[in-house]
Each structure stands twice: as structure tokens, then as C-alpha cells.
Amino acid sequence: MRIALRLAYMGTQCSGFQIQPDVPTVETYLFEALSALGIMDDPKRAAYARASRTDAGVHALGQVVAFNTPHPERALPKAINAYLPPFIWCWARAIVSPEFNPRYDAKERVYEYILYNEGYDIRAIRRACRMLEGEHDFANFASVEDDNGSTIRRINQIKVRLDGEFVHLTIAANSFLRTMVRRLITALKIVGEGIKDEEWIAQLLSPESYRESIEPAPPFGLVLKTIAYEGIEWENDEYAISRTNRALMENLVMFGTMARVMRIMQDME
């Protein structure tokens, strides 16, 4: 039987999502948990697949993986969480078709970037966002790994929301290039700072006549929020969700307090 799982994790604790030799990744811990439960021993034999390969430091709320298992009754979020570290959580599962691939069957991916508001021109950022929406050649927002493939992508929508000291930028698309979201954030930040205007965005979207390398924004502000599929009925594990929320609240209290401590530390007289 083929099972899909929804995962959440704090990316600052790992060297990315995809398994790599000699460094801890989310998949490193996930594979160990699935093996300990006898759910999956060999990812290749289980036709394991992931929806997104998030970079080191990037977080997720709705990452999706899928695999074949002879023991679907063991693939329960609360059971899997017992073998995961306290910064990775499985919170939903679904029985899917044998052909399901979480990467290629995704209809839409939604990322959210939280940007500290350093006095940005929000109107200028919103105008730039409108220009980025739709189908464009995002070669200027691509990493070296994407140079050999198509850099044409369609951004369905970019939302800008102010929340206290922060700007939330939510970007939805069918698919993204590697580090594309973080490079888009850098460009929007530059426009918001008044260093460049919207005409620069138009230039960046015309890579056949204008090339410029855009550095990706820091990963710690980026969250993979959700990935949409057709015809999948997710079974949310309320116990796992409750435990996850409790762990996140503990982190929120600690880091929120640390933010205030840093404010005090700035008061040097």
C-alpha cells in the first residue's frame, strides 16, 4: 500500500531536507524513524518520493512524502513522532494511489517569507509583486543547478501582509526553481528599500536581454506552508497536531523572550 505523510519541521536544526552523507537532514531522521517501525527499510524499493527539497535553514508546515509499505497500519503520525527529534513532526497521513508522486502531482505550492520591516516602501513592494505574477522566464532568479532546464514558471499570486514589525510575503505557484523564492524576496526587499524601482523588476524578467545574479535571502524566514493535490483525503492526527503546537509554543516563548533580551542588550550607555 502507498502512504503519503505531511511533515512539519524547523529547518534551522538540519542541513536541508534531502538526505546527504555525513550531515543531519530531515530525511536522515525520517528514514531512521520509518526503519525503526518496520515501515520502510529501503527508500528505492519503497518508491519513496518527496514533494520539495527545501534548503538548509528553511522550515516547513506542509512538506509531503510518499512511499510503499507492507505495514500501513504502523504508519501513524503519533507512532512516527515517537522516533523523530523534537523539531520534526508528522501530523497527517493519506492512503494514495500506487502511482502517486508528491512532486509531480502537486497542483500548487505555497511559501511564506517573514521579513523584518526596516521601513520598506510597501506600496512599491506590492507593485513589484504584481509584475512578478503570471508566467515569466525567471532565469535571473535561478541557481546554477537550474541552468540546464527550463526557467519558465508561473506565479499564481503574491500576497503582502503587514503584521506588527514584520512583512509577510506569501507566494503561490505550481512549481519553483531552486532558491527562486528567496531570490524573489531579495529583489522585493531591494525595491522596498528604494535602491531599485519596478523597471528593474521588468529587466530581471527579460533575461534574454538583461542578466544579473540575485543573491538568495536568508533561509530562516522561509516556510513551505502547504502543497495542494487533487483527490487526496488527509487524515489529520489531532494528538500529533496538539503535541506539535505545544512544542512550537515552547519555542515561541523561548525565542520571543530572547528577542526582548536582545532589545535590552542594545541599550548600551
N, C-alpha and C positions, 0 to 999 in steps of 0.2 A: 504494500500500500504506500502511496505517496503522501507525505505530510508537509505542510508549509507552516512555518513559525514566524511570528512577529517578535522582533527584538528591540530593546532599548538599551542604550549604553552611554556612559560618559567617556568620550574619546580621549581625554587627556591622560588616561591611565594606560593607553595602549599605543603601539606603533602602527595604527591603522586597523582596518577590518580584515583584509585578506591575510591568510596565513603566510608567514615568511620564516626563513631559517634563522634561528638564534635570537629572535626578538619576540616579545609577547604581543600578540594581536588578539582581537576579539574572536576570530576563528580558532586560534590556538586553544582558548578556554572553552569555546563551544564544542569543538571536536572532542576534547577531553571529557566534557560532561556527557555528550552523547555516547561515547565509548564506554564510560563507566556504567551507564544504564543499559548497555547492550542494545542501544537503538541504532547506532551506526558505527562500524569499525573502519570501513574503507570508503572515503568520500567518492572516489571514482566509481567504485562498484555500486554505490548507492545513488549514482547520478546526481550528486549534490550540486546545487547551483545557488548563487546569491543574486540579489536584485541590484545592489550597488556596492562599489568598492570605495568606501569612504577613506579619506586620508588620515594620517596620524593627527590626533587632536580634534577631529570632527566628531560631533555627537550624533545620536540617532534616537528617535522615538518610534519610527515605523520601518526599520530595516526588515527585509523579508528573505528567508532562505527556504529551500525545499530539498527533500531527499526521499529515497525509497527506504522502507524499513520493514522487516518481518515482525516487528513488535510495536505496532502503532499505539497499543494500549499503554505503553510506557512513555510515549512522547507527550507528556503532560507538562505544561509550564511550571507548575509548582514543584514537580519532581526534578525537572531540568535545573531550576533555580537553586536547588539544594547543592548542586555541584558547580555552580558558577560563582565567580568572585563578586563582591558587593557593589560593583559598578557596572554589571551586565545583568539584564533581566529579560526573561522570556515571559510574555504576557498574553499571548493568544496563539491559537493553532487552527488549522483547517485541513480537512481531507480534500485533496485536489486530484485532478486527472493525471494519468501516468505521463502525459506529455507536457504538463505544466512547467514552465521555466520562468522564475520570478524576474529575470532580467528582460527577456524578450516579450513577455506577455503583459508587462506593465503599460497601463494606459496614460498615466501621469505620475510624475514625481514632484513633490513639493518640498523645497528647502526654505528655512528661515534663518536670516542672519541678524544678530543683535549687535548694533553699532552704538558705541557711546557717543552721545550728541555733543560734539565740540563746537557748537554754534553753526552748524551747517545750514545752507540755504535749502530748506526743504522743498520749496516750490521748484527750484532748479533741478533737484533730485527727481521730483515727480515728472517733470517734463522729459528728463533723460530716460526715465523708466518707460514712458510712452513710446519713445523712439526705439527702445530695445525690444519691445513686444512685437510678436509676429515672426515670420521666417526670414532669417538673415544668415550670412556667412560669418561665423564667429571665430575665424582663424586667428584674429588678434587676441582672442580670449582663450586660446587653446594652448595646452602644454606640448612639449616636444613629442610625447607619446602619440598625439593625435595627428601629427603632420602627414602621415601616410593614408589617412582615411578622410571621409567627407567631414567637413566642418560646418555644414549647413544644419541648423537646428531651428526649431520653432518654440519661442517662449509664449506660453498661453496668457500669462498675466504676471505683473509685478505689483504688489501692494506695499504701500508705505504707511506705517503707523507710528505715531509718537506715543511713548509711554514713559512719562517722567523724564529721567536723564538719558533715555535710550531711544534709538530709532530702530524699528523692526522692519526689515525688508523681506517679504515673502515672495518667492519666485517659483512659478509652476511651469513645467514643460514636460513633453513626452520623454525626453532624454536630454542629458547634458554631456558636454565634453569634460575630460579630466581637468579638475580645478577651475572649470569655467565659472561656477557660481562665485568663487572667491575673487576671481579676476574682475567679474562684473561689479562686485562690491567695491573694489579698489577704484574702478572708473567712476562709479557713482559718488564715492567719497571725494574724489578729486574735483568733480563738478560741484559738489556741495560746498567745498572749500573755496570755490571761486577761482581756482587755478586754471581750469579749462571750462569751456561752455558747451552747449548742446551740439554745436557744429563739430566739435571734436568727436563726440559720440558718432555722428554721421560718418566721419572719416574712418573711425575704427570699424564701422560696419561695411566698409568698402576696401577689404584687404587687397584686392587686385590692384589698387592704386595707392594705398597707404598702409604701411606696416609699422607697427610699434608693439614692443613687448610690454605687457601689463603684468605687474607683479601680483600674485595672489594675496588677498587679505589674510590676516592671521586665522588659523583654523578654529581657535577656541570659541569664536562667536557663531559658528555654523551648526545648524541642527537639520538632519534629514527628518522632516516631520512625518510625512506619510507617502505611501505609494499606492495608487489606485489600480484595481483589477476588476474585470467583469466576471460575474458568476461565482465568486468565492464567498462562502458563508463562514466568517470567522467566529470561533468560539472563544470569547474572552474569559480568562480565568480571573474572577473577581478577587480571589485570595492573593494571586500573584500581583495583580494591579494594586491592591491595598498595601502589600509589602513594599512594592516599588515606590509608591507615593510616600510611604513612611521613610524609606531610605533617602529619597530625594529631599524631603523636608529637613532631615538631619543635616544634609549637605547645605541646604539653603540657609539654615540657622548659622552654621559654621562660617560659610563664605560671606554671608550678609554681615555677620559680626566682624569678620576680618576686614571687610570694606570700610566699616566705621573706624576700625583701629588704624587703617592706613590714612584716613582723613585726619585723625588725631596726630599721627606721626608727621604729617605735613606741616603742622603748626610749630615750626622751629623759630624761636625768638632769641 
